[in-house]
């Protein structure tokens, strides 16, 4: 499907946008003349290139040089090979299409070069973005820079043009090979298993053969018996809207959490996490026990018995358990829900309306400070839940998208989690955020992340 900046889209983005988000995942904002202006707070560096360029190189040496020389601008000569990234093969056939021979061209590599700039100075990046021509841009940079403000480097690179369909295809294949942090800047993509990134709408049979690295775009269906051998990209099968919103530069500044720890560390992580859950839950229950009779009495005065609500959710491997909460809704909440279903403000299988008429007056207070979830620490002691983990969800929600179901059911659900502290409640995004943050936690879980989530949860509770 045709699109400006690349013939094929994946995850809702064309090639140029995917290229720019690849650089953003490395905290580098791509600045092209006549296009977007630089974000002042967030990017560590700005890459100044021509509008049609797609470039790939390791920026670490450039960053070191800028730091060592204290230069404001690095002038880069991107040294590359023409057209072919590997030794090309020429396939010859006879008149009826039968294979006749295969020849390798070992003389096809030609050293070429192009120019680019890199800077940490947003002022220089803005001067580049507003310039009418490359000549004007370079002259403006010369005016803004003193003699000692420049550093020059020759960098091995791959350079493609977004107005060349073949070059766009090669750029996409390179992205599939070199980009391991797709989910940090592509909201609807998640890593199904190492090297296999899929859109949340993908239907993937468990008997299909997928050899990474592979990207599988929106609404793609991979049936049993089908094979996708990487490096490969299965583009979006329908034209989905480009996801709204820019780069969350603040999130990219957070520590880079490692992927699932090596096998040798998983047992230690599991045992230590369970021990932490028990100790932490006993501490919370002991500290909050005086609140229980007050909360129970308030609920009984407003709406009678029962004061607890137990909803069936699924823990590890899909086992059902009663998820305990203080009751915050009236007794006939399910009947009223049917009457207000059309007011649902979130997508997917969840239900949420602002100023929900089913919520009790005391329930609003409990929800505001998340006190209604205190009984879930009993679930933690019983082994149903963990202090930190994916959102506990019922069977009908977990069936909604089987592609990611088994991954999130591979760990205990949490009293709090990454989704709870990062969700925005923006219209038509809640379900996507739920999937994204739950899967991000499963893949990147660590003690550092757990502590950060707990502190963010406490901050939200105190802040209301």
C-alpha positions, -999 to 999 in steps of 0.1 A, spaced: 0 0 0 15 33 -11 24 59 15 46 90 15 80 80 30 78 43 21 56 20 1 46 -3 30 34 4 65 40 -16 96 24 -10 130 7 20 113 39 38 103 56 42 70 93 36 65 105 72 73 85 73 105 98 39 116 134 51 108 129 83 129 114 63 158 143 39 157 166 68 163 142 81 190 145 48 208 183 57 211 173 92 224 183 108 191 158 131 173 160 131 135 158 167 122 151 172 85 151 206 67 116 220 64 100 195 87 96 191 125 114 214 149 135 199 177 121 189 211 140 209 236 137 186 266 142 149 261 166 140 232 202 135 241 213 143 205 199 156 172 207 140 139 206 166 110 200 150 76 184 157 42 146 152 38 149 120 18 177 103 38 174 72 59 206 65 77 219 39 101 252 40 121 265 36 156 263 71 173 284 62 203 317 72 189 301 105 177 287 112 212 321 104 227 339 128 203 314 156 211 320 150 248 358 148 246 362 178 224 333 198 238 323 206 203 288 218 196 285 201 162 299 169 147 303 170 109 299 134 97 309 118 65 288 87 63 308 61 44 287 34 29 286 8 2 264 13 -28 231 -6 -34 242 -41 -21 247 -48 16 259 -83 10 275 -100 -20 247 -99 -46 235 -130 -66 223 -129 -102 198 -156 -110 196 -166 -147 167 -187 -162 160 -201 -196 130 -193 -218 105 -213 -199 116 -200 -165 138 -229 -154 168 -221 -133 199 -220 -154 226 -206 -131 234 -184 -101 263 -160 -103 278 -139 -74 291 -104 -81 321 -98 -59 329 -65 -76 296 -48 -67 308 -30 -36 316 6 -41 325 31 -14 302 61 -14 297 88 12 271 114 22 271 142 48 252 146 80 255 164 113 249 156 149 246 180 179 233 182 214 224 219 209 187 224 202 194 259 188 216 244 160 190 217 153 163 244 149 184 264 125 187 233 104 150 225 105 139 260 92 165 264 65 152 265 29 182 247 14 212 227 24 234 256 15 214 280 36 215 255 65 252 252 64 258 289 62 235 295 92 254 269 112 287 286 103 274 318 117 263 302 149 295 283 155 330 294 165 361 277 150 365 253 179 329 243 180 332 217 153 344 181 152 347 160 120 343 122 118 342 95 92 315 69 101 307 36 86 270 37 78 241 25 57 222 52 38 190 49 18 165 73 2 128 73 11 118 82 -25 132 50 -38 109 19 -33 138 -6 -34 158 15 -10 128 16 14 125 -21 13 162 -25 22 158 1 50 129 -19 64 149 -51 64 178 -33 82 154 -20 108 141 -56 114 177 -67 119 191 -40 141 162 -27 162 156 -45 195 136 -18 213 106 -14 190 80 -13 218 96 17 235 83 40 207 57 19 189 26 18 212 8 -11 196 37 -34 190 50 -60 215 77 -87 215 59 -120 213 92 -138 218 128 -126 213 131 -110 179 94 -114 170 76 -81 171 38 -82 164 10 -57 163 -17 -62 190 -42 -72 163 -22 -101 149 -36 -136 147 -8 -161 150 -14 -199 151 8 -216 176 19 -241 150 31 -214 125 69 -213 120 84 -179 128 122 -176 126 133 -142 139 140 -114 133 104 -108 121 79 -80 123 42 -88 118 19 -58 111 -17 -50 119 -44 -76 112 -20 -101 97 -29 -137 100 -3 -165 101 -20 -199 99 -7 -233 109 18 -246 84 28 -211 73 64 -199 77 80 -165 81 118 -167 79 136 -136 91 149 -110 85 114 -104 73 85 -80 76 48 -88 72 33 -53 66 -1 -41 78 -29 -59 60 -53 -30 64 -47 7 64 -48 16 101 -45 52 113 -10 63 124 -10 61 162 -16 96 176 9 113 199 46 120 197 76 103 213 74 100 251 110 113 256 105 112 294 100 74 293 131 70 271 152 89 297 142 62 322 167 34 329 168 8 301 154 -22 317 169 -55 305 149 -82 289 138 -113 307 168 -124 328 189 -155 318 176 -189 329 201 -191 357 186 -160 374 149 -168 369 147 -192 399 164 -167 422 141 -139 409 110 -161 415 120 -171 450 131 -137 461 100 -120 446 77 -145 465 96 -138 498 93 -100 492 55 -104 485 49 -122 518 69 -97 539 55 -66 521 19 -79 524 22 -87 561 36 -52 566 8 -35 547 -20 -55 563 -5 -48 598 -2 -11 591 -37 -7 576 -56 -31 599 -70 -2 620 -87 12 588 -107 -20 582 -135 -15 608 -139 21 597 -141 12 560 -165 -17 567 -188 4 589 -189 32 562 -199 7 535 -226 -9 558 -241 24 567 -244 35 531 -254 3 514 -255 -26 539 -238 -60 537 -216 -74 521 -186 -51 525 -163 -72 504 -165 -79 467 -148 -110 452 -145 -111 414 -131 -142 396 -99 -134 379 -71 -155 365 -36 -160 380 -6 -178 365 -15 -203 337 -51 -192 337 -61 -206 371 -91 -187 385 -91 -171 419 -114 -147 439 -98 -112 437 -108 -94 469 -117 -58 472 -138 -35 495 -171 -31 478 -173 4 462 -205 -1 440 -241 -5 449 -256 -39 451 -274 -37 417 -243 -25 398 -246 -51 371 -282 -41 362 -272 -4 360 -242 -13 339 -264 -27 312 -283 6 311 -251 27 307 -230 5 284 -233 30 256 -214 55 277 -183 33 279 -152 56 276 -126 29 269 -120 5 241 -115 -33 243 -133 -55 268 -131 -31 298 -157 -7 310 -152 27 324 -173 59 327 -165 91 344 -188 98 374 -201 62 373 -235 63 389 -230 28 404 -201 40 427 -210 47 464 -200 79 480 -176 61 503 -165 41 472 -153 73 455 -130 80 485 -118 44 486 -110 45 449 -93 79 449 -68 66 475 -69 30 462 -79 18 496 -105 -5 481 -76 -28 469 -62 -34 504 -78 -68 507 -58 -79 476 -28 -83 499 -46 -113 513 -46 -127 478 -9 -120 477 -3 -140 509 -23 -168 494 -1 -169 463 -28 -157 439 -11 -124 432 21 -105 436 27 -70 449 38 -59 413 26 -75 381 2 -73 352 -34 -62 358 -55 -91 372 -81 -98 346 -110 -123 341 -112 -151 315 -133 -132 291 -108 -103 288 -79 -127 284 -97 -144 255 -100 -110 238 -65 -113 222 -50 -148 225 -17 -137 209 -5 -121 241 -26 -140 266 -1 -167 275 27 -143 280 9 -121 306 -4 -153 323 31 -165 327 35 -144 359 13 -136 389 -9 -105 385 -1 -76 407 -19 -53 432 -2 -26 412 18 -25 379 32 -6 351 -2 0 335 -17 13 367 10 40 371 14 50 334 -21 47 318 -35 80 305 -72 71 301 -72 89 268 -101 79 245 -97 48 225 -62 40 240 -69 23 273 -69 -13 259 -38 -7 238 -20 8 269 -31 -21 290 -16 -46 266 16 -25 260 24 -19 297 15 -54 309 37 -70 283 65 -45 288 65 -55 325 65 -93 317 95 -88 293 115 -63 313 107 -72 349 134 -65 375 138 -54 410 146 -19 398 113 -18 379 93 -32 408 106 -7 433 100 22 408 64 10 403 58 8 441 72 43 446 51 57 417 20 40 432 26 55 466 31 89 450 -2 86 432 -20 76 464 -6 105 483 -13 129 454 -49 116 451 
